């Protein structure tokens, strides 16, 4: 294996959003030290830049899921836009904006007072109608200290018989999807991390995990073939999309919360992750979703990605230890 020292140095020369997680997850720096670096997310780099685009009413781009005055032709011709409140808030959570900061508290309060979902017009922290969106809303709300228990109860009730979730359930789907399931699982895990969860939410999280584990994170249960070849290629930001690195990073967090050993059914995905490492010790960005963004945070498809490398290295550190 390539010596990780130069890769660590490369990661540390990046943004505060990367640096504090390298300190915590790869270098085991004491919490008092990485918290100082984490505070810089609000005042410098990508986090500060995202915050600078915030509207006076707490939203981004004037909308909850879609920008204000959105033209559907943009989605068809350019791609889904990613600048509205939902995706921006999730990105700030990924960056690690301190939820106890006054800026974070003011932001989520303003969103609760002013943001309404495009579908239905309900207040933001009451949740939308789609499981995939609600999973991310639960993750964001729980992380930033909002009571999202009503959305959690709804998600628990919407679980399908095979153990997972599918945002096409409302259109008659009875089979779970990888993408919807990972979005809901991340929300339930964040909720449990913040509140302890409920027996019902804990059981739902276990069943969703089993849905993915039975499929080795990417295979069809019936045939064993990859459910989608794209699951084996790494993207960032994931937004709502699934790949096996997102799945592995989730199971790392879940096992750490539960103080559990890694499940051996993750082994095939781990082997694939190792196989994708470049000779210089980094992992590349394989693809990125088209559509309007505030700014790019990677150097382009095919280039080494700090985000993907950080996630891959902490997954392997957890697995190998």
Secondary structure, DSSP 8 states (H G I E B T S, - for coil): ---SHHHHHHHHTS-HHHHHHHHHHTS---HHHHHHHHHHHHHSHHHHHHHHTB-TTS-BTTBSSS-TT--HHHHHHT-----SHHHHHHHHHHHT--TTSHHHHHHHHHHHHH-B-TTT--BGGG--SSHHHHHHHHHHHHHTT---HHHHHHHHHT--TTSS--TTGGGT--S--HHHHHHHHHHHHHHHHHH---HHHHHHHHHHHHHHHHTTTTB-TTT-SBS-GGGGS-BSS-TT---HHHHHHHHHHHHHHHT----GGGHHHHHHHHHT--TTS--B--B---S--S---SS-TTSB-HHHHHHHHHHHHHHH-
